[in-house]
Amino acid sequence: MTGKITLAAVVAGIVLMLWGVVFWMVLPFSNAAYRELPREAEFSAALLEHAPADGVYLLPSMGHGEGLDAEAAQERFETRYAAGPRARLYVRRGGGDPLSPMPYLLGFGHNVVSAWLLALLLAFAAPSMPAFASRYLFTALAGLFAAVFIDLQTPIWFFNTWDEPLLLLSFHVLGWLAAAVPIAAIVKVDPAQSGSTV
């Protein structure tokens, strides 16, 4: 069964990569959730000035690094939170190669590892699911669960508007609906080996 799990993960990883190419490079609405700053160069310069290191910055911050006691920091945070703006910034101060193959290699590895874990989960449930339809439904629902739980957190907790999370949700849900096909087709228990799962 381990060989089947690995094979299913690799095939599903390829399916997810192909779907990513179609979604992000072919479909016309994939960038609809991302807006452009009117004076990007000025914003970039200010960002380099005020974000001293790579990392995640919250606006407003709690102000613990400015010497405020807990009560004063909380009061300032609430005032600035009410007035706005609110933001969560992911900052990489250095440049990079937009054509580097590394994100694609890492993305494929991430897809394969994720699919491998899902195929492993199905392997434990497969003895009670002899039909392809039941295995597919199990796998697709697991992908749906992960997408809903992860993608919809940011507008609830971290100031994001709903357009990007809903875009990502559609990407992940449709991707796992496709990837569930090879996983459900490959990860199954043969009748002669029904006493063993993994």
C-alpha positions as CSV (number, residue, x, y, z in Angstrom):
1,M,0.0,0.0,0.0
2,T,2.9,2.4,0.6
3,G,3.8,2.3,-3.1
4,K,0.2,3.1,-4.0
5,I,0.2,6.0,-1.6
6,T,3.4,7.4,-3.1
7,L,2.3,6.9,-6.6
8,A,-1.1,8.6,-5.9
9,A,0.7,11.5,-4.2
10,V,3.0,12.1,-7.2
11,V,0.2,11.9,-9.8
12,A,-2.0,14.2,-7.6
13,G,0.9,16.6,-7.2
14,I,1.2,16.8,-11.0
15,V,-2.6,17.4,-11.3
16,L,-2.4,20.2,-8.8
17,M,0.5,21.8,-10.6
18,L,-1.3,21.7,-13.9
19,W,-4.4,23.1,-12.3
20,G,-2.2,25.9,-10.9
21,V,-0.9,26.8,-14.3
22,V,-4.4,26.9,-15.7
23,F,-5.9,28.9,-12.8
24,W,-3.1,31.5,-12.4
25,M,-1.8,31.9,-16.0
26,V,-4.8,31.2,-18.2
27,L,-8.1,32.1,-16.5
28,P,-8.8,35.8,-16.8
29,F,-10.1,36.4,-13.2
30,S,-7.2,35.0,-11.2
31,N,-5.7,38.5,-10.5
32,A,-9.0,40.2,-9.8
33,A,-8.5,40.2,-6.0
34,Y,-5.2,42.0,-6.1
35,R,-5.1,45.8,-6.4
36,E,-2.3,48.1,-7.5
37,L,-1.0,51.0,-5.4
38,P,-1.3,54.4,-7.2
39,R,2.3,55.4,-6.2
40,E,4.0,52.1,-5.7
41,A,7.6,53.4,-5.8
42,E,6.9,55.8,-3.0
43,F,5.2,53.1,-0.9
44,S,8.1,50.8,-1.5
45,A,10.6,53.4,-0.3
46,A,8.5,54.1,2.8
47,L,8.3,50.4,3.4
48,L,12.0,49.9,3.3
49,E,12.4,52.9,5.7
50,H,9.9,51.7,8.3
51,A,10.2,47.9,8.0
52,P,13.7,47.2,9.3
53,A,13.7,43.4,8.7
54,D,11.9,40.7,6.8
55,G,8.8,39.5,8.5
56,V,5.1,40.0,9.1
57,Y,3.9,43.4,10.3
58,L,0.5,44.3,11.8
59,L,-1.0,47.7,11.5
60,P,-1.8,48.9,14.1
61,S,0.7,47.1,16.3
62,M,0.4,46.5,20.0
63,G,3.3,48.8,20.6
64,H,5.2,46.6,23.0
65,G,8.5,47.6,21.3
66,E,8.0,51.3,22.0
67,G,8.4,51.1,25.8
68,L,4.7,51.3,26.6
69,D,3.3,49.5,29.5
70,A,0.5,47.0,28.8
71,E,-2.4,49.3,29.6
72,A,-1.0,52.2,27.5
73,A,-0.2,49.9,24.6
74,Q,-3.7,48.4,24.7
75,E,-5.3,51.9,24.8
76,R,-3.2,53.1,21.8
77,F,-4.0,49.9,19.9
78,E,-7.7,50.3,20.4
79,T,-7.6,54.0,19.3
80,R,-5.7,53.3,16.2
81,Y,-7.7,50.2,15.4
82,A,-10.9,52.2,15.5
83,A,-9.5,55.0,13.4
84,G,-7.8,52.7,10.7
85,P,-6.2,51.8,8.5
86,R,-5.6,48.1,9.4
87,A,-3.2,45.9,7.5
88,R,-1.1,42.8,7.7
89,L,2.1,43.2,5.7
90,Y,4.4,40.4,4.5
91,V,7.8,42.0,3.9
92,R,10.8,40.8,2.0
93,R,13.2,43.6,1.8
94,G,15.4,42.1,-0.9
95,G,14.7,41.6,-4.6
96,G,14.3,38.2,-6.3
97,D,14.2,36.6,-9.7
98,P,10.6,36.4,-10.9
99,L,11.5,33.6,-13.3
100,S,13.3,31.5,-10.7
101,P,12.3,27.8,-10.9
102,M,12.6,27.4,-7.1
103,P,9.0,28.4,-6.3
104,Y,7.7,25.8,-8.8
105,L,10.0,23.1,-7.4
106,L,9.0,23.9,-3.8
107,G,5.3,24.2,-4.9
108,F,5.4,20.7,-6.5
109,G,7.0,19.3,-3.4
110,H,4.4,20.9,-1.2
111,N,1.7,19.5,-3.4
112,V,3.1,16.0,-3.3
113,V,3.6,16.0,0.5
114,S,0.1,17.3,1.0
115,A,-1.3,14.7,-1.4
116,W,0.7,12.0,0.3
117,L,-0.8,12.8,3.7
118,L,-4.3,12.8,2.2
119,A,-3.6,9.4,0.5
120,L,-2.3,8.0,3.7
121,L,-5.5,9.1,5.5
122,L,-7.6,7.4,2.7
123,A,-5.5,4.2,3.1
124,F,-6.7,3.8,6.6
125,A,-10.3,4.3,5.5
126,A,-10.1,2.4,2.3
127,P,-11.0,-1.1,3.6
128,S,-14.5,0.2,4.4
129,M,-14.8,2.0,1.0
130,P,-14.6,-0.6,-1.8
131,A,-16.3,1.7,-4.3
132,F,-14.4,4.4,-6.2
133,A,-17.2,6.9,-5.5
134,S,-17.0,6.5,-1.8
135,R,-13.2,6.9,-1.8
136,Y,-13.5,10.0,-4.1
137,L,-16.1,11.6,-1.9
138,F,-13.9,10.9,1.2
139,T,-10.8,12.5,-0.4
140,A,-12.7,15.4,-1.9
141,L,-14.3,16.3,1.4
142,A,-11.0,16.2,3.2
143,G,-9.6,18.7,0.6
144,L,-12.7,20.8,1.1
145,F,-12.3,20.8,4.9
146,A,-8.7,21.9,4.6
147,A,-9.5,24.7,2.1
148,V,-12.4,26.1,4.1
149,F,-10.6,26.0,7.4
150,I,-7.4,27.6,6.1
151,D,-8.5,30.0,3.4
152,L,-11.3,31.7,5.3
153,Q,-9.3,32.5,8.4
154,T,-7.6,35.7,7.2
155,P,-10.7,37.9,6.7
156,I,-12.0,36.8,10.1
157,W,-8.8,37.4,12.1
158,F,-6.3,39.4,10.0
159,F,-8.0,42.3,8.3
160,N,-8.1,40.7,4.9
161,T,-11.1,41.5,2.6
162,W,-13.1,38.6,1.4
163,D,-12.1,38.7,-2.3
164,E,-8.7,37.0,-2.0
165,P,-9.8,34.3,0.4
166,L,-12.8,33.4,-1.8
167,L,-10.5,33.3,-4.8
168,L,-8.0,31.0,-3.0
169,L,-10.9,28.9,-1.8
170,S,-12.1,28.3,-5.3
171,F,-8.6,27.5,-6.4
172,H,-8.0,25.0,-3.7
173,V,-11.4,23.4,-3.7
174,L,-11.4,22.8,-7.5
175,G,-7.8,21.6,-7.3
176,W,-8.5,19.0,-4.7
177,L,-11.7,17.9,-6.5
178,A,-9.3,17.1,-9.5
179,A,-6.5,15.6,-7.4
180,A,-9.0,13.4,-5.5
181,V,-9.5,11.4,-8.7
182,P,-6.1,9.8,-8.9
183,I,-5.9,9.4,-5.2
184,A,-9.2,7.6,-5.0
185,A,-8.4,5.5,-8.1
186,I,-5.0,4.3,-6.9
187,V,-5.4,4.0,-3.1
188,K,-7.6,1.0,-2.7
189,V,-7.5,-2.3,-1.0
190,D,-7.4,-5.4,-3.2
191,P,-9.8,-8.1,-1.9
192,A,-6.9,-10.5,-1.5
193,Q,-5.1,-8.0,0.7
194,S,-8.1,-6.7,2.7
195,G,-6.5,-7.6,6.0
196,S,-3.8,-4.9,5.6
197,T,-4.0,-1.1,5.0
198,V,-0.7,0.6,5.0
